[in-house]
Amino acid sequence: MEGEIFQEVKEENFAKVLEVLKQDWPKHFMLYQTIKVFEEYKKAGTEWKHNLYVYGDLETGVYLQRISAEYPNRNINLLYVYTTNPDLTELKKGLMKTTIIPWHTHEYMFEMTPNSELDVIQEVLTTKNVTCDARTNTLFIYPPEKDLQMNPLPEDVYVDKLDVSHAAEVNRNWPHRHTGSELMLTEHILRNFGIGLFRRSDKKLLSSALSKHTGGLFVMYTEPEFRGKGYAVIVVQHMIQECRKRGRLPFCTVLLNNKASQNMFTKAGFEPYTLAEYIYPSNYFC
């Protein structure tokens, strides 16, 4: 019986991988940053697992990253497949032969996949008779050389870190919630960080965002009656500030048809960088 085509990269070799990914910065930043951020998760006591595999050599081979979690009602596998090689022949071969991905379940998602890989992944899915949806996003970055201007804070509100008591509310307002998503968001708040803008009089959460294992800005939400006041931009500016303190490249992904969010992030200083795909089984959000 033929063995697994991907070989796991040992943690002592992560430094070599990071050296490869630093070349042509920020071209390969996504995998680089996730490896670095997940080191913080491990130091903070996460029970999530981070596995990095490679098919081929570290310089031009195909990487498959899996971040996995087990919950009572759901297992989660967050995948990122990447190669520095513009020829995707070996990437397709690796995906066709790997047994690491639970293809015929609803428990995995390809996150922030480079748009250039979409056709290849869809070919693999079709061959395996797997039905998946894909959502194309614009990936925005806040350039490292760009100064950060902080908007003044209105007197009736204040900014503070999120804590686990906010997880249920954040999840309830998240349009991409699913079975297990509240536990996921709790993990990000515990091991990473989130920022909220609160009304001073009663501590009501008016606008918020949090950072996930990739180190970017996600789950942005502002209460409808408080939109148009500039609260989201203030939250985003504080998120950028915290990301930079932690040595990260601030980024976010926004669906192509979400013009309001695109305009808000642009107003906050983000710049479009590339297109990224989220690819997942049709019953993923159940």
N, C-alpha and C positions, 0 to 999 in steps of 0.2 A: 504494500500500500504506500502510495506516494505521501511524503510528509508535508507539513505546512510550509508554504512558500515564503512566508514572512518569518524572520528571526527577531526575537526580542532584543532590544538594545538595553544593555545593563546600565544602571544608573551611573556607574563609574565612567561610562563612555559618553554621558550626556554632554560633557564639556566639549568633546570633539564635534558633536552634532551642532552645538551652539556656535562654534567657530565657523562651521560651514554656512549656517543660516545667517550669520552676521554680514556675509559678503553681499554686496549690492544693496545695502540697507536703504529703505525698509522693504525691499521686494519680498523677502521671506519672513517678515516679522511675525506672522500669525503663529506659526509653529514655535518659533523662538520664544515668543512672549508667553505662550501657554505653558511651555516647559518651565519657564522661570516662575510664573505665577503659581503653578501647582506646587512648587517647592514651598511656597508660603502656606498653601492649604495643608500640606503634610506637617509642617511645623506647628500649625494651629490645631492639629489633632483630627483632621478629617478621616472618615472611614471610607471615603470614595477611593477608587483605585485608578492609577494612571499607568497605562502601558504604552510603550513606544516600540514599534516594530519597523524593520527595514527589509526590503527585498532588493538586493544588490549592495553596492558600496555606500558609504556615508555621504560621499560627495554628489553622486548623480543617481543614486538609487531612489526607490519609492518608499516613502514613509507612511505608515498607518498608525495613527494615534487613537487610543481608545480610553475614554474616561467613563468609568462605570460605577453604578450604585445599585444596591439592592434594597428595596422597600417592601413592606408587607403586601401591597397590592400591585407592585410594578417593579420591573427591572429597567434600568436606563443605561443605554450605551450611546455616548456622544462621540462621533467619529470625525476624524479629519485625515484625509488622504492627500499627500502632497509629494511633488518631486521638483527638484531644481532643473530637471531636464525638460526642454520644450517638446521633445518627442514623447508622446504618451503611450507608446506601444507597450512598454513594460508595466506602466500603471494599469492598463487594461488587463494584462496577463495576471498581474498580482491580484486584482480584484476577482477575476474569474476563478482563480484557484484557491483563494484563501477560505479557511473554515472559521476564521475569527469572528466574522460578521454574522449575526443571527438573521439571515436574509428573509426567512419565512415567518418572522414574528413582527409585532408592531413596536418593538422595544429598542429601536435605534434611529439615529438621525445623523446624516452627514451635515456638519455645521460649517457655515462660512466657506464652503467649497469654492475654489476659484472657478469663475464662469467658464474658463477655457477647458475645464474637465467635465462639464455638464454632459456633452454629447457622449463621451466615453462611458461615463457612469450610467447613463440611460441605456446605452447598448448592453451593458452588463446586466442591468436589471431586466431588460426585455428577454435576454437569453436565459436568465434564471426564472422567467415567468413571475416576476415580482412587480406589483403595481405600486408605484410611488408618485408622490406629488413633488413639485419643485417650485420654490418661491425665489424669484430673483430680487436681490437687494442691491442698492448702492452702498458701497463701503466707503465711509468718510473717515479721514484721519485729521488730527490736529497736528500740523507740522511741528517738528521739534524746534525749529528756529523761530517759530511764531510767538510773539509776546502774548501773554494772557492778560486781558483787561477785565477786571471784576466790576460788575454793575453794583451800584449802591443798594443796600438792603432797606426796604421800607420799614418804618418804625414799628408797624403792627405785626411783623413776622420775624422769624429767626431761623437759622439754618443749624441742623445738628445731624449727627450720624443716626442711621436707622439701627434698631435692635430687633431681636427676634419677636418682640411683641407686635411688630409692624408686618410680619410676614403674611399673616392671613389677609390683611387689608390689601397689601400689594398684590397678592395672588388673585384676590377677588376682582381687582381692577384690570388684570392682565388679560388681554384678548387671546393670548396663546396658552392659557392655562390648560392643564390636563391632569389626569390621575397621577398624583405624585409631585405635581409642580410646586405646591406649597412647601413640601419638604425640601425640594431643590432650592427654592428661594431662601428658605431658612438657612441652608448650608452656605449659600453665598454670603448672606449677612454675617454669619458666624465666622467664616474663614476669610472673608474678603471685606467688603464694606459697601454701604449704601448711604446716600445723602437724602435728607428730607428737608422741605421748607414747611414750617409749622406756623399756625396762627398763634400769636403770643397770648391772647386772652384765654384760650381754652386748650392749647396744644394740639389743635386739630391738624392732621397731616394734609397739606394742600397740594404738594407736588413732590415727586420723588424719582429717584433712579438708583440703580445699583450696578456693581461691577461683578462679572462672572469669572469663570476660570480662565478665560482668554484675556482678561485684563481690560476689556473695553467698557463702554457705557450701554446698559440695557434696561429694559422694563421701565422706560420713561412714561410717567403718567402725571397729569394734572387734573384735579377735579374740574368738571365742565364749567361750573359757575365761576371759577377763578382763572379761566383761560383768558389770554389777551392782556394780562397784567405784567408779563415779563418774568413770571415765577419760574417757568421751565428753563429759561436762559440762565437765571441765577443758579439753579440746581446744577445745570450742565457745567457752568464755570467752576463751581466748587468740586464737581466730579473730575474735571480736567486737572485742577490744582492738586487733588489728592493722588490721581494717577501719576502725575509727574513726580510728586514726592516719593512715590514708590518705584520710580525708575521705569515707568511704562510709557508706551506710545499710546495716547488716547485715541480711540476709534469707536465707531458705532456702525450699525447696519440698519438701513431703512428701506422698506418695501418701495418698489418703483412708483406705485400709485399713491403713496402717502406723502402728498405734496406739503401738507402742513408741517409734518415732522422734518422733512427735508429743508424747508424754509427756516424752521427754528434752529436746526443744527448749523445751517449756513450762517445764520445771524450770529450764532455763538462763536463763529470762527472756524468751523470745520470745513474741509475741502474734499470734494469727491475724489476718490483714488482709483477704485476699480469696481467691478461687479462681483457679487458673491452669491452663492446658492445655498439654500437650506433644502435638503432632499430627505424625504421621510415617507414611510408607508402611509397609505391613504387613511388608515385607522389609527394613526399615531396619537391624534388629539382626542382620545376617548377616556 
